Amino acid sequence: MFEFLKKLFASSPKVDLGELIQHGAIIVDVRSKGEFQGGHLKGSVNIPLQNLRESFSKLRKDKPIITCCASGARSASAKSILKSNGYTDVHNGGPWTKLRRYKN
């Protein structure tokens, strides 16, 4: 179990999230609909984590994807799910509030 969690939260090579966002990365907010309605990044797509597997058709595999949530835990799970389903350029953005600094 520890190895699974370690792998799930393992840091990948540093990526400039701001640059990815400026170049059109898709931001997927995996919080609940209610959480999303309470505040979110402009232009982000709300796909609650429990609905992610049914929503692959809404996401492009040829663009970078940045997942976010409230703390970074659900977005880490979302990254893992996407990667295991053929999405290669996926990054855990952590809390959506941290990503605000990259959006104009």
C-alpha positions in Angstrom: 0.0 0.0 0.0 2.8 2.4 0.9 4.5 1.8 -2.5 1.3 2.5 -4.3 0.8 5.9 -2.4 4.5 6.7 -3.0 4.1 6.1 -6.7 0.8 8.0 -6.9 2.3 11.1 -5.3 5.8 10.8 -6.8 7.0 14.0 -8.3 7.7 14.0 -11.9 10.3 16.2 -13.6 9.7 19.8 -13.0 7.3 21.3 -15.6 6.5 24.9 -16.1 2.7 24.8 -15.6 2.4 28.5 -16.5 4.0 27.9 -19.8 1.7 24.9 -20.5 -1.3 27.0 -19.6 -0.2 29.9 -21.8 0.2 27.4 -24.7 -3.3 26.0 -24.3 -3.1 23.2 -21.8 -6.5 21.8 -20.8 -7.2 22.3 -17.1 -9.4 19.6 -15.7 -10.8 20.4 -12.3 -11.8 17.1 -10.7 -13.7 18.5 -7.7 -17.5 18.1 -7.3 -19.9 20.3 -9.2 -20.7 22.2 -6.0 -17.1 22.8 -5.2 -16.5 24.0 -8.8 -19.4 26.3 -8.6 -18.0 27.8 -5.5 -14.9 29.0 -7.4 -12.7 27.8 -10.2 -10.2 28.8 -12.8 -11.7 30.6 -15.9 -11.6 28.2 -18.8 -11.2 25.1 -16.7 -13.3 22.0 -17.4 -15.2 20.4 -14.5 -15.1 16.6 -14.5 -15.6 15.2 -11.0 -13.1 12.4 -10.3 -15.9 9.8 -10.0 -17.0 10.7 -13.6 -13.6 10.9 -15.2 -13.6 7.4 -16.8 -17.0 8.2 -18.6 -15.7 11.5 -19.8 -12.6 10.6 -21.8 -14.3 11.7 -25.0 -14.3 15.3 -23.7 -10.5 15.3 -23.5 -8.0 15.5 -26.3 -4.9 13.2 -26.2 -2.9 15.6 -28.3 -2.9 18.5 -25.8 -1.3 18.8 -22.4 -3.7 18.3 -19.5 -3.3 19.7 -16.0 -5.5 18.2 -13.3 -6.4 20.2 -10.2 -8.7 19.9 -7.2 -8.8 21.3 -3.6 -5.6 19.8 -2.2 -3.9 17.8 -4.9 -5.0 14.3 -3.8 -7.9 13.9 -6.3 -5.9 15.5 -9.0 -3.1 13.0 -8.4 -5.6 10.2 -8.8 -7.0 11.8 -12.0 -3.5 12.1 -13.4 -2.9 8.4 -12.8 -6.2 7.4 -14.4 -5.6 9.5 -17.4 -2.0 8.2 -17.8 -3.2 4.6 -17.6 -5.7 5.3 -20.3 -3.3 6.6 -23.0 -3.1 10.3 -22.1 0.7 10.9 -22.2 1.1 14.6 -21.4 -0.7 14.9 -18.0 0.4 17.0 -15.0 -0.9 17.3 -11.5 -1.4 21.0 -10.9 -2.4 20.4 -7.2 -4.8 22.9 -5.6 -6.8 24.9 -8.2 -6.0 28.0 -6.1 -2.3 27.6 -6.8 -2.9 27.6 -10.5 -4.6 31.0 -10.3 -1.3 32.8 -10.5 -0.8 31.5 -14.1 -4.2 32.7 -15.4 -4.7 36.2 -16.5 
